[in-house]
Amino acid sequence: MFKSKKSQTLAAIALMAVAGSTFAAIPEAATNAMESVTETATTVVSWAWGVGSTLIAGFVGLKLVKKGANRAS
């Protein structure tokens, strides 16, 4: 679409300027909704880290126990 790096750079800067000016006009209700979604996502991710870590530790522990049992017999 653009033939030179200079025109690509200018187009990118123009798009960022437009995006920045439209971001400033977000209503308060939308900001509150996004904060609520962010808070929920953070809670879910922290829960998933706890459950995922426990599962991985369990599987690794079972594998080590199985390996030790096979060597003992």
MARROKOL-853030 format. One line per field, with one value per atom (N, C-alpha, C, O): residue in one letter; atom name; x, y, z. Coordinates in nm, 2 decimals, decimal comma, always signed. Layout:
residu = c(a; ...)
atome = c(CA; ...)
xx = c(X; ...)
yy = c(Y; ...)
zz = c(Z; ...)
This chain:
residu = c(m; m; m; m; f; f; f; f; k; k; k; k; s; s; s; s; k; k; k; k; k; k; k; k; s; s; s; s; q; q; q; q; t; t; t; t; l; l; l; l; a; a; a; a; a; a; a; a; i; i; i; i; a; a; a; a; l; l; l; l; m; m; m; m; a; a; a; a; v; v; v; v; a; a; a; a; g; g; g; g; s; s; s; s; t; t; t; t; f; f; f; f; a; a; a; a; a; a; a; a; i; i; i; i; p; p; p; p; e; e; e; e; a; a; a; a; a; a; a; a; t; t; t; t; n; n; n; n; a; a; a; a; m; m; m; m; e; e; e; e; s; s; s; s; v; v; v; v; t; t; t; t; e; e; e; e; t; t; t; t; a; a; a; a; t; t; t; t; t; t; t; t; v; v; v; v; v; v; v; v; s; s; s; s; w; w; w; w; a; a; a; a; w; w; w; w; g; g; g; g; v; v; v; v; g; g; g; g; s; s; s; s; t; t; t; t; l; l; l; l; i; i; i; i; a; a; a; a; g; g; g; g; f; f; f; f; v; v; v; v; g; g; g; g; l; l; l; l; k; k; k; k; l; l; l; l; v; v; v; v; k; k; k; k; k; k; k; k; g; g; g; g; a; a; a; a; n; n; n; n; r; r; r; r; a; a; a; a; s; s; s; s)
atome = c(N; CA; C; O; N; CA; C; O; N; CA; C; O; N; CA; C; O; N; CA; C; O; N; CA; C; O; N; CA; C; O; N; CA; C; O; N; CA; C; O; N; CA; C; O; N; CA; C; O; N; CA; C; O; N; CA; C; O; N; CA; C; O; N; CA; C; O; N; CA; C; O; N; CA; C; O; N; CA; C; O; N; CA; C; O; N; CA; C; O; N; CA; C; O; N; CA; C; O; N; CA; C; O; N; CA; C; O; N; CA; C; O; N; CA; C; O; N; CA; C; O; N; CA; C; O; N; CA; C; O; N; CA; C; O; N; CA; C; O; N; CA; C; O; N; CA; C; O; N; CA; C; O; N; CA; C; O; N; CA; C; O; N; CA; C; O; N; CA; C; O; N; CA; C; O; N; CA; C; O; N; CA; C; O; N; CA; C; O; N; CA; C; O; N; CA; C; O; N; CA; C; O; N; CA; C; O; N; CA; C; O; N; CA; C; O; N; CA; C; O; N; CA; C; O; N; CA; C; O; N; CA; C; O; N; CA; C; O; N; CA; C; O; N; CA; C; O; N; CA; C; O; N; CA; C; O; N; CA; C; O; N; CA; C; O; N; CA; C; O; N; CA; C; O; N; CA; C; O; N; CA; C; O; N; CA; C; O; N; CA; C; O; N; CA; C; O; N; CA; C; O; N; CA; C; O; N; CA; C; O; N; CA; C; O; N; CA; C; O; N; CA; C; O; N; CA; C; O)
xx = c(+0,08; +0,00; +0,09; +0,07; +0,18; +0,28; +0,41; +0,45; +0,47; +0,59; +0,72; +0,82; +0,71; +0,84; +0,81; +0,70; +0,92; +0,92; +0,87; +0,80; +0,91; +0,87; +0,71; +0,66; +0,65; +0,50; +0,44; +0,33; +0,50; +0,44; +0,45; +0,36; +0,57; +0,58; +0,49; +0,43; +0,47; +0,37; +0,23; +0,15; +0,19; +0,06; +0,04; -0,06; +0,14; +0,13; +0,12; +0,04; +0,20; +0,19; +0,05; -0,01; +0,00; -0,14; -0,24; -0,33; -0,23; -0,33; -0,32; -0,42; -0,20; -0,18; -0,24; -0,29; -0,22; -0,28; -0,43; -0,49; -0,49; -0,63; -0,68; -0,78; -0,61; -0,65; -0,64; -0,72; -0,54; -0,52; -0,63; -0,67; -0,67; -0,77; -0,91; -0,99; -0,94; -1,07; -1,07; -1,18; -0,95; -0,95; -0,98; -1,04; -0,95; -0,98; -1,13; -1,17; -1,21; -1,35; -1,44; -1,56; -1,38; -1,45; -1,53; -1,48; -1,66; -1,74; -1,71; -1,64; -1,75; -1,71; -1,77; -1,71; -1,89; -1,95; -1,87; -1,86; -1,82; -1,74; -1,61; -1,56; -1,55; -1,43; -1,45; -1,37; -1,57; -1,60; -1,62; -1,58; -1,69; -1,71; -1,58; -1,57; -1,49; -1,36; -1,28; -1,21; -1,29; -1,22; -1,28; -1,21; -1,41; -1,48; -1,43; -1,40; -1,42; -1,38; -1,23; -1,20; -1,15; -1,01; -1,00; -0,91; -1,07; -1,07; -1,11; -1,05; -1,22; -1,26; -1,16; -1,13; -1,10; -1,00; -0,87; -0,82; -0,84; -0,72; -0,75; -0,67; -0,87; -0,92; -0,91; -0,86; -0,96; -0,97; -0,82; -0,79; -0,74; -0,60; -0,53; -0,45; -0,55; -0,48; -0,53; -0,45; -0,66; -0,72; -0,66; -0,62; -0,65; -0,60; -0,45; -0,41; -0,37; -0,23; -0,22; -0,14; -0,31; -0,31; -0,35; -0,28; -0,45; -0,50; -0,40; -0,37; -0,35; -0,26; -0,13; -0,07; -0,08; +0,05; +0,03; +0,11; -0,09; -0,12; -0,13; -0,07; -0,19; -0,20; -0,06; -0,03; +0,02; +0,15; +0,23; +0,30; +0,23; +0,31; +0,26; +0,34; +0,13; +0,07; +0,12; +0,16; +0,11; +0,15; +0,30; +0,34; +0,38; +0,53; +0,55; +0,64; +0,48; +0,50; +0,46; +0,53; +0,35; +0,31; +0,41; +0,44; +0,46; +0,56; +0,69; +0,75; +0,73; +0,85; +0,82; +0,91; +0,70; +0,67; +0,67; +0,72; +0,61; +0,60; +0,74; +0,77; +0,83; +0,97; +1,04; +1,12; +1,02; +1,08; +1,03; +1,11; +0,90; +0,85; +0,90; +0,92; +0,92; +0,97; +1,11; +1,15; +1,19; +1,33; +1,34; +1,43; +1,25; +1,25; +1,22; +1,26; +1,14; +1,09; +1,17; +1,15)
yy = c(-0,12; +0,00; +0,13; +0,21; +0,13; +0,25; +0,20; +0,09; +0,28; +0,24; +0,27; +0,21; +0,37; +0,40; +0,39; +0,40; +0,38; +0,37; +0,50; +0,50; +0,61; +0,74; +0,76; +0,81; +0,71; +0,72; +0,63; +0,66; +0,51; +0,41; +0,47; +0,46; +0,54; +0,60; +0,71; +0,72; +0,79; +0,91; +0,85; +0,91; +0,75; +0,69; +0,63; +0,65; +0,57; +0,51; +0,62; +0,60; +0,73; +0,84; +0,90; +0,94; +0,92; +0,98; +0,89; +0,94; +0,76; +0,67; +0,67; +0,66; +0,68; +0,68; +0,81; +0,81; +0,92; +1,05; +1,04; +1,09; +0,98; +0,97; +0,88; +0,91; +0,77; +0,68; +0,74; +0,72; +0,82; +0,89; +0,99; +1,00; +1,06; +1,16; +1,10; +1,15; +0,98; +0,92; +0,85; +0,83; +0,80; +0,74; +0,84; +0,79; +0,96; +1,06; +1,09; +1,14; +1,05; +1,08; +0,97; +0,96; +0,87; +0,75; +0,80; +0,86; +0,76; +0,80; +0,73; +0,63; +0,79; +0,73; +0,59; +0,51; +0,57; +0,44; +0,33; +0,22; +0,36; +0,26; +0,24; +0,12; +0,34; +0,32; +0,23; +0,15; +0,25; +0,17; +0,03; -0,06; +0,01; -0,13; -0,20; -0,32; -0,13; -0,19; -0,22; -0,32; -0,14; -0,16; -0,29; -0,37; -0,30; -0,42; -0,55; -0,65; -0,54; -0,65; -0,69; -0,80; -0,59; -0,61; -0,67; -0,76; -0,62; -0,68; -0,83; -0,91; -0,86; -1,00; -1,09; -1,20; -1,03; -1,11; -1,14; -1,24; -1,04; -1,05; -1,16; -1,24; -1,16; -1,26; -1,40; -1,50; -1,42; -1,55; -1,59; -1,71; -1,51; -1,54; -1,59; -1,68; -1,51; -1,55; -1,69; -1,77; -1,71; -1,84; -1,95; -2,06; -1,93; -2,03; -2,06; -2,17; -1,96; -1,98; -2,08; -2,17; -2,06; -2,15; -2,29; -2,38; -2,30; -2,44; -2,50; -2,62; -2,43; -2,48; -2,53; -2,63; -2,45; -2,48; -2,61; -2,70; -2,62; -2,74; -2,86; -2,97; -2,85; -2,96; -3,01; -3,13; -2,91; -2,95; -3,01; -3,11; -2,96; -3,02; -3,16; -3,25; -3,18; -3,31; -3,41; -3,52; -3,37; -3,46; -3,49; -3,61; -3,39; -3,41; -3,51; -3,60; -3,48; -3,57; -3,71; -3,81; -3,73; -3,87; -3,94; -4,06; -3,86; -3,92; -3,96; -4,07; -3,88; -3,91; -4,03; -4,12; -4,04; -4,16; -4,29; -4,39; -4,27; -4,39; -4,43; -4,55; -4,33; -4,36; -4,43; -4,53; -4,39; -4,45; -4,59; -4,68; -4,61; -4,74; -4,84; -4,96; -4,79; -4,88; -4,92; -5,03; -4,83; -4,86; -4,95; -5,03; -4,94; -5,03; -5,17; -5,26; -5,19; -5,33; -5,40; -5,51)
zz = c(+0,00; +0,00; +0,00; -0,08; +0,10; +0,10; +0,04; +0,06; -0,04; -0,11; -0,03; -0,05; +0,06; +0,13; +0,28; +0,33; +0,35; +0,50; +0,56; +0,66; +0,49; +0,55; +0,54; +0,64; +0,44; +0,43; +0,53; +0,58; +0,55; +0,65; +0,79; +0,86; +0,82; +0,95; +0,97; +1,08; +0,87; +0,88; +0,90; +0,98; +0,83; +0,85; +0,99; +1,05; +1,04; +1,17; +1,28; +1,37; +1,26; +1,36; +1,35; +1,46; +1,23; +1,22; +1,28; +1,35; +1,26; +1,32; +1,48; +1,55; +1,53; +1,67; +1,73; +1,84; +1,66; +1,70; +1,71; +1,80; +1,60; +1,60; +1,71; +1,78; +1,73; +1,84; +1,98; +2,06; +2,00; +2,12; +2,15; +2,26; +2,05; +2,07; +2,09; +2,16; +2,03; +2,05; +2,18; +2,24; +2,23; +2,36; +2,47; +2,58; +2,46; +2,56; +2,58; +2,68; +2,48; +2,48; +2,54; +2,52; +2,60; +2,66; +2,78; +2,87; +2,78; +2,89; +3,02; +3,02; +3,13; +3,26; +3,28; +3,34; +3,23; +3,25; +3,18; +3,23; +3,06; +2,99; +3,06; +3,07; +3,12; +3,20; +3,32; +3,35; +3,39; +3,50; +3,46; +3,53; +3,35; +3,30; +3,27; +3,30; +3,20; +3,17; +3,29; +3,30; +3,39; +3,52; +3,59; +3,65; +3,58; +3,64; +3,56; +3,63; +3,43; +3,35; +3,38; +3,40; +3,40; +3,43; +3,57; +3,58; +3,66; +3,80; +3,80; +3,86; +3,72; +3,71; +3,64; +3,69; +3,54; +3,47; +3,56; +3,55; +3,63; +3,72; +3,83; +3,86; +3,88; +3,98; +3,92; +3,98; +3,80; +3,73; +3,70; +3,72; +3,65; +3,62; +3,75; +3,75; +3,86; +3,98; +4,03; +4,08; +4,02; +4,05; +3,96; +4,01; +3,83; +3,74; +3,77; +3,76; +3,81; +3,85; +3,96; +3,96; +4,06; +4,18; +4,14; +4,18; +4,07; +4,03; +3,93; +3,95; +3,84; +3,74; +3,81; +3,77; +3,90; +3,97; +4,05; +4,05; +4,11; +4,19; +4,10; +4,14; +3,99; +3,90; +3,85; +3,84; +3,81; +3,75; +3,86; +3,84; +3,98; +4,09; +4,12; +4,15; +4,11; +4,13; +4,03; +4,06; +3,90; +3,79; +3,80; +3,78; +3,83; +3,85; +3,97; +3,96; +4,08; +4,19; +4,16; +4,20; +4,09; +4,06; +3,97; +3,98; +3,87; +3,78; +3,86; +3,83; +3,95; +4,04; +4,12; +4,14; +4,18; +4,26; +4,17; +4,22; +4,06; +3,96; +3,92; +3,92; +3,90; +3,86; +3,97; +3,95; +4,09; +4,21; +4,23; +4,27; +4,21; +4,23; +4,13; +4,16; +4,01; +3,90; +3,93; +3,90; +3,98; +4,01; +4,14; +4,14; +4,23; +4,35; +4,32; +4,39; +4,22; +4,19; +4,08; +4,05)
